[in-house]
């Protein structure tokens, strides 16, 4: 956990000294979302997922969907009471429904509980990812063309890495050690 705080402190210092600007931050966030997180998901699933583990955790994606829908309903009730305008309502519903199941949780779970628990979180994130790229984007999108965007939104690096990681893990396909091992 100490390394996480060091990284955060270095990042905050670099931002404060203006060594990192908004463009750099956006680029780093995009690399994290589109490259490193998908590779982590694929690597962890392909290396650690066994049929017995999937059999004991099959409910986690459904739990994620249920939590998101519960959060959405609660946010909707709060929106009605606050009398928000349309743009505020969309933002509030989205932010209330989709909490941080990944960026903060992934390093903490890995550091505190190890890779097997991380795999369980990633299986949970399968439900989060599917809901985020369908229901979540739908909340924020204009009413027209939602159906066409749904397929396009689901075809992304995170969802693909989850599907390929599960397939590789269950089929016991292993990548060469020089790719998967850290030294």
KALINTA-V585216 format. One record per pair of residues at least 6 apart in sequence whose C-alpha atoms are under 6 Angstrom apart, sorted by sequence separation. I is the first residue (numbers start at 1). GAP is how many residues later the second one is. If there is no record, write none. Layout:
I&GAP + I&GAP
This chain:
14&6 + 110&8 + 109&9 + 134&16 + 75&18 + 133&20 + 75&21 + 133&21 + 72&25 + 71&26 + 68&29 + 90&50 + 65&62 + 61&63 + 64&63 + 60&64 + 64&64 + 61&65 + 61&66 + 42&119 + 46&119 + 51&119 + 38&120 + 45&120 + 49&120 + 50&120 + 45&121 + 46&122 + 34&123 + 38&123 + 42&123 + 46&123 + 45&124
